[in-house]
Amino acid sequence: MSDRLTRVSSPAAIEDDLAALWRDAARDAPIARALMANLVVYRDCPAADEVDLSAPLEGVPIDEVIERHPSRLIRLHHGGRPDPGAPVGATISVLLFDTAGARFGVEEIAVRSSCADASLPSIVRRLALGDIPTSIWWTEDLSHSTPLEALVTMGRQLLYDSRRWADLRRGFLALAALAAHPHGPDLADLNWRRLTPLRQALAHAVVAIGAPLDALDPRALGLRVRHGRNERALAWLLAGWFSARLGWTANDEWPVTIEEQPDGEAILTVSLGAGAITATMTAQHVLVDYNGRVAPFSMAVPHESEAEAVAAELRSLTYDSGLRDALAALAARLTSSGSL
Amino acid sequence: MAESLFDRLSAGLAQPLAAEPVTLVIFGGTGDLAHRKLLPALYNLHVDGLLPPRFAVVGIGRGDLTDEAYRDFAKDGVVHFSRRPPDEAVWKIFAESLYFVSASFDDPKAFAPLGSRLDVIEHERGLTGNRIYYLAVPPSMFVPTVKNLAHAKFIGPPDTPPFSRLIVEKPIGRDLASALTIDDAIAEVFDEKQIYRIDHYCGKETVQNILVMRFANSIFEPLFNQKYIDHVQITVAEEEGVGTRAGYYDQAGALRDMVQNHILQLLTLVAMEPPRSLDAEVVRDEKLEVIQSLRPIDAAAVDSQAVRAQYTAGFDLGSPVPGYRDEPGVDTGSRTETYVALQFFVDNWRWAGVPFFVRTGKRLPKRASEISIHLKGVPPILFNTDPAARLDPNVLSIRIQPDEGFALAISSKIPGPRVRIYPVKMDFQYGSTFGNISPEAYERLLLDVMAGDPTLFMRRDTVEAAWRWVMPVLDRWAEQKDAPLATYAAGDWGPPEADRLIESTGRRWRDL
């Protein structure tokens, strides 16, 4: 259960007002200030003046995330007519949680800004605490609203969800560039996370008939991916992963077929080696079938809310070489072929 | 050699791949442990995608259950005791991996049909014959069950696939002689590499965090020695009485039930030297070194360094509760101790002269397990000169349950014109830092057995060394059959004798 104490503040008085708010929060009973990270949440707002900073973000489970991964939450509402001045408004909050007898609080700073893009990092630099990691959660469609490099490279981690993308090509190319950036953040794609059970199942699946497959030229394996509605990015991520892991270069003929299968409960159906292995991922499980030659098996797909998935990614703070390799392979393919 | 397809596809996965295909055979499959702990733990591992993709659980028991009835039994356990409620779609897949075989563990003839059924299950599920045998049975059944496994030729050699592993629950024996008997009998059948002696305390997050806290933080480790530490306290307090375990507990008592295993395992983690690697045998060697460094408590020292007591009638949160001898199933003349306090020393360079105090008991005011490391006080100069306002020494407390985490008590100036000092606490709580994500201890431990990692399990030499150390205390108490037994009222923090034990050294038990 959570309660929220909120006050309107001004950009210059945020820290003092927050300190006062914490004192108020602890007036009736002691409270632990829980703080593991800075979490910067970016929102486009075409008309910044009209944003209600005290209102929850629509469709983004922020409170649930920071309950699981207590962070100084810095909400940046940015856009509108460029104004050379500082942020135009700020609201501060303390969210109080009481779980299993542990009473703790998490702080939130919401800032409304219409300053020039280039000055956004200065806001984050001022508000982020220095001795804890900073993660940037891009809740917008990153393929439409490309993140400002100076902003995302301030963070140790950039979190996004490629499932939201309208333009896959633009999204993959933007991310591949960030992945190759020498000071780029660790990338965490919620959609990539959803692919984990399927990747695990496929790795296990090849063991049963590994020797005949190992003998083949990887390019001869052939990959057919059918995806459910709104799962196109997931299918492409899988294809990128296979390309990277099996060494399919951009100059080779790409042995990949991707098509939509809008009906049924399958999220992805993957056929490898001309049907030698078929893996079907639904919301509940991955079923691996060997066309009758070996007993099939299934693996559970962990049930996670979006908040649980985001919190888990925020906790991990790891360099995901699989995702970077997949993005690089997709970028190479896109650059050579021009389109998806 | 060319990279296999498996190597290519498994590289870079964010979490390690689940272990090899395996059948988990639970002797005592309808018992309390399976119902409350093992089956819920397996379900949670399944939900998290951590079980091997090819997997079966075969519960063995004397009851006459169908597979369906066993699945219902398992689901009931998940409903009541799992950290997650069952999700119907996920449960359906998990339930398909559960089977039941009715068999008597001590009947050699029962093992042939059991073997046939296991073969059929393994064939149907594409399993390779890897098996883990879990002895969730009373200790008296360990040896007959293991002998029957050998007689039925269920056990393969240690280094040849498919693997055979054995999980043994504590207590292993009730004294050194019986522990040796059990270990010898098991060793005739299983190689030590195949044996996993489980102590669920070692699977708890905070317990695993002790090594991380000590050896991943340069601030603490330099302080963990006789130069800076005044003393160490380990408390394992239970608010419950003997409950339904009277049959076992009245034969065991607190020293066997808690100190010989759980508490000495905690001690090894707090006191061990830095291992040169995280290799299982290296870590376990260092743990053994601690047990072997314990100064023996000889018969003469038992009376001054050990306190035993039994609870009498008292109150639990205002409600009257019976004394130990009035509990169902307990002998009315029982002299079994429900409380133990000990003072001892670890005789090595690091801990020379640092007293360790341990207390554990039933029907104490609250459930609380904690290790507290009490640092030496600052000299009586500057801020510690007023005898009427002595500074509290720093204390690093590691809470194992409930409210897992650790805290550091430090002194801080109270705001104002005068220098007044107040003890404050820097507190880390797992719950508020990481949310409620801690898996149950059995989840971690079962997964480790599947992966063949024995780091968190007790090795034979360590178990026997622990018995060797507690035996003089047990022997001395056995001699004192007619001596008065100290008592404490249920709901108190133990007998006055335990207070005197620590207060005679100028220290006091920490308030929990």
Interface residues (C-beta under 8 A of the other chain):
Chain A: A32 A34 M36 E67 R68 H69 P70 F97 T99 A100 G101 A102 F104 R193 T196 P197 R199 Q200 A201 L202 A203 H204 V206 V207 A208 G210 L213 D214 P218 R245 L246 A283 Q284 H285 V288 V294 A295 P296 F297 S298 M299 A300 V301 P302 H303 A311 R315 S316 T318 D320 S321 G322 D325
Chain B: A2 S4 L5 F6 R8 L9 S10 A11 G12 L13 A14 Q15 L17 A18 H46 V47 D48 G49 L51 P52 P53 R54 D87 A89 V90 I93 F94 E124 R125 G126 P402 D403 D427 Q429 G431 S432 T433 F434 G435 N436 I437
